Amino acid sequence: MRPRMLRYVDWALVAATLGLVLGGAVVLYSATRTFPDPWAFVKARAMHAALGLIFLVVFAAVDYQALGRLWRPLLLATLVLLAAVDVMGRTAQGAQRWIPLGPLSFQPSEVAKLLLIITLARHLDSHREVTSLRQVVPVLLHAAVPILLIVQQPDMGTSLVLLAILTAMLFAAGTPMQTLGGLLASGALAAPLLWQMLHDYQRRRLIVFLDPTSDPLGAGYALIQSKIAVGSGQLLGKGFLQGTQNLLRFIPEQHTDFIFTVIGEELGFAGALVMLGLFGLWLWRASIAARQAKDRLGMLMAVGVLAMIAFHLFINVGMTVGLAPITGIPLPFISHGGSALIAMLAATGLLLNVGMRRKKILF
Amino acid sequence: MRTDYVPPLRRLRVLNAIIIALIGLLVARLWQIQVLHGAEYLRQSEENRIRDYTLTAPRGVIYDRKGRPLVSNRPAFTVAILPLELTHPARVLPRLAQLLGLPVGEIQQRIEANRDRPFEPVRIRRDVGAAAVARIEENRMDLPGVIILVEPVRHYLYGPMAAHVLGYVGEISEEELGQRRDQGYKPGDLIGKSGVERVYESVLRGTDGRLRMEVDALGRPLRVLQRVPAIPGRAIVLTLDLTLQKAAFEGLRTGDQRSGAVVAMDPRTGEILALESMPAYDPNLFAIGITPQRWQALTRDPLRPMLNRALGAAFEPGSVFKIVTATAALEEGIVGPTSTFYAPGYFRLGRWIFRDLRAWGTVTFLQGIQNSINVVFYTLGFRLGGETLAAYARKMGLGEITGVDLTGEIAGTIPSPSTKQQLIGEPWYPGDAVNMSIGQGAVTVTPLQVARMISSVANGGTLLRPRVLLLAHERDRTARPADPVVQRSGLYDARALAVLRAGLRAAVERGTGRATNLTRVAVAGKTGSAENPRGKPHAWFAGYAPAEAPRLAVVAFVEHGFRGGLAAAPIVRHVMEAAFPEGTATVREAGR
């Protein structure tokens, strides 16, 4: 990295990221303060954030072209990691998602998102234009193997994230609309088949999304309670550490997937707007990085990261207010979970990377 | 690098538009539920009448060695307060205090102590009884936030009997909580405070369950939403034998004695068959949360009922210590069974005179043991010297922790010329060895140490760690037996031991221990009457039976009981009679 590139670092993107991580840690404290050790989660968060920032710097510093050239080992690593989960993974709540790593454990599916963005970008970049099926099918296979491995864990949410990333990147790579439309249509036709593959609890969640009152004690319980939490926050919230839904632990997973309910309940609509504003700033800077990228590879990487964060944000916040089904994917930078935070910070580093090496249109 | 790259601006704009639309959708939805319908959701959150209860897991049952329960659990009503539903404390608390007959301050104090966990019921009073439950139910309208829980309460089937072995439970203290928070303990939990309840806490404690219920505005349950059943604690089988324990308990209480202890042990394994300390307390009082008045009464009682005199206090052993002196003399080869002594009723050392009960004339060593003749032991003690005597005492396990799996054990003191200054702060006088030979002076031991020592004589010279755990159940409910632990072996030379055992048998047959002479089984043992600065002498008896192949060792100790042969020996006799019922012992011996 040449020092003059530092001039092109997107400090607004850095500020938005840090704002989300710091604000997230504060919310995380509120969500976990009734746990046996109220500081354990915040401490873990500080450690993960420090580690994540190192990854951010690394992913910003190493030229993304070089990262792209590494696509074969990176893809192999993705597949090996995901396969390893099936073999030696630790099971939590019925799903096998973690690999033990000494006293720690990490979640390869979180890492897989970032690695897939890099390898897909490189793969798509190797074709000047993605027009014929001969070009699309290998790309689809490239994405399908990790997606199927993750479905298998089972982790519906992450598979959907990967699908969203794939679609956005295919779209940005210039895949003709007919081809994309055909793919989506065949996906819709395959839906009944997928329904068969789903686990019972996943089907229940989808039914509940359509009609929460169908199961108010089971799967609908979380949705009803989370809507009550968010809604009861009203305009300005009940005040930091004052949420009763939060305090009473009515909401399962309130420090991971449902952490937005704490923001909604304690900080209200105003707090939610601040959070969405930070994400808006972040996504705006990401889209600028995509537009100003000096080449197709950089643009594709930026689009992948942009799609990932946008999809996470919409699905996560959406599920707490009944706009999206409950799929169990974290709120970026805020939910508890080290692997996700580190992967998201590394993805931010990749964005900075593309931005720093943009075309010198400013001169 | 491709130089002909043109950014796909149109498609990127489409992507941006989609993202903006999605964020706009979120904002609109949040506006809808937070601002437009916020008041309605707020009302719902306030009326959220879902309660989470802890289902207290019953502790493991404690059995005696033959499977008879000693400690179990019984269901009882607990009055508790849900802090978040206590909307009118100023009105409710005095009313509740009046119904329960408790000071308001105590209730407030309990609520205050649980402030960190407002979603968990605060237990105000355990085991309130049906009448109090009825009064609270009648006044339910006036008592919003008060609930009744049904919870298991520890039940000690025999009250104060074996209390010092079983121990008691109590609410976890701040300090214990700090150490054990990572093990899932929370304020208000019960935890073993002493005895088996404490030592085997991790076995006995179960895993609490949870119950999530929807209730109506009056707090009446409407339906169960979720139930995680409590897992009871694991059972423990103790080495205690209920029959012998009863005999020890009654034996201590037959005379007009006020304090003492009994230890019965299987000399072959170190298993404690009975352990009693008098006066005792009723652990049932602690199980429901002891009242401050009762606690003060227990702790201020000059007889100290909470003290386990079998191992938590050390006393002058008196003539029981002659077993040590005799062993030392035999092992050192300075005496044989027929060695003779002249016993004029006193022993003179320089200008000091050491007294005896009476003048015996010329006696043999065996007669010396039989009649506990002080002059014989004065002579031996003086010749052996303090250092040798102390070494034998320590080798035989006196003045050191036995390592029993119970709480509160102390070591006692065996002074010697080299350590007395350090231990007691006084110099060693030449007469000290003479005094020590009959267990006087600064020598103090616990009844449990004496039981271990007499067991080593009974089993041929092995010091076994005393223990109360026979077997515990593993998490998969398989039983794990506890094996004997040998602490020291080969203590005695066979010939020396034979002489000593003949002397102990003679003491019971025709000497100081005649009170334990049974026809059904041959008993051997030694009495002790230990002078002490606090009152009448302590009475001791340490013995075993059957004399030829011992299966039982018993030590009785009566604080200020005056004469071992009069106060302590009958207690041992009582335990021996229970252990060897009329007729059976001889049959068993014949079968050997």
Chai-1 contact restraints between the chains, C-beta under 6 A:
chainA,res_idxA,chainB,res_idxB,connection_type,confidence,min_distance_angstrom,max_distance_angstrom,comment,restraint_id
A,P36,B,R181,contact,1.0,0.0,6.0,A-B,restraint_1
A,F171,B,R11,contact,1.0,0.0,6.0,A-B,restraint_2
A,A172,B,R11,contact,1.0,0.0,6.0,A-B,restraint_3
A,G174,B,P8,contact,1.0,0.0,6.0,A-B,restraint_4
A,L217,B,L225,contact,1.0,0.0,6.0,A-B,restraint_5
A,I228,B,Y41,contact,1.0,0.0,6.0,A-B,restraint_6
A,I228,B,Q44,contact,1.0,0.0,6.0,A-B,restraint_7
A,I228,B,S45,contact,1.0,0.0,6.0,A-B,restraint_8
A,G231,B,I33,contact,1.0,0.0,6.0,A-B,restraint_9
A,G231,B,Q34,contact,1.0,0.0,6.0,A-B,restraint_10
A,G231,B,H37,contact,1.0,0.0,6.0,A-B,restraint_11
A,G231,B,G38,contact,1.0,0.0,6.0,A-B,restraint_12
A,G231,B,Y41,contact,1.0,0.0,6.0,A-B,restraint_13
A,S232,B,Y41,contact,1.0,0.0,6.0,A-B,restraint_14
A,S232,B,L42,contact,1.0,0.0,6.0,A-B,restraint_15
A,S232,B,S45,contact,1.0,0.0,6.0,A-B,restraint_16
A,G233,B,Q34,contact,1.0,0.0,6.0,A-B,restraint_17
A,Q234,B,Q34,contact,1.0,0.0,6.0,A-B,restraint_18
A,Q234,B,G38,contact,1.0,0.0,6.0,A-B,restraint_19
A,L235,B,V35,contact,1.0,0.0,6.0,A-B,restraint_20
A,T244,B,S45,contact,1.0,0.0,6.0,A-B,restraint_21
A,Q245,B,S45,contact,1.0,0.0,6.0,A-B,restraint_22
A,L248,B,F119,contact,1.0,0.0,6.0,A-B,restraint_23
A,F269,B,L30,contact,1.0,0.0,6.0,A-B,restraint_24
A,F269,B,Q34,contact,1.0,0.0,6.0,A-B,restraint_25
A,F269,B,V35,contact,1.0,0.0,6.0,A-B,restraint_26
A,A272,B,L30,contact,1.0,0.0,6.0,A-B,restraint_27
A,L283,B,I19,contact,1.0,0.0,6.0,A-B,restraint_28
A,S287,B,N16,contact,1.0,0.0,6.0,A-B,restraint_29
A,A290,B,L12,contact,1.0,0.0,6.0,A-B,restraint_30
A,R291,B,P7,contact,1.0,0.0,6.0,A-B,restraint_31
A,R291,B,L12,contact,1.0,0.0,6.0,A-B,restraint_32
A,D295,B,M1,contact,1.0,0.0,6.0,A-B,restraint_33
A,D295,B,R2,contact,1.0,0.0,6.0,A-B,restraint_34
A,D295,B,Y5,contact,1.0,0.0,6.0,A-B,restraint_35
A,R296,B,Y5,contact,1.0,0.0,6.0,A-B,restraint_36
A,A310,B,I19,contact,1.0,0.0,6.0,A-B,restraint_37
A,F314,B,L22,contact,1.0,0.0,6.0,A-B,restraint_38
A,V317,B,L26,contact,1.0,0.0,6.0,A-B,restraint_39
A,V321,B,R29,contact,1.0,0.0,6.0,A-B,restraint_40
A,V321,B,I33,contact,1.0,0.0,6.0,A-B,restraint_41
A,L323,B,R29,contact,1.0,0.0,6.0,A-B,restraint_42
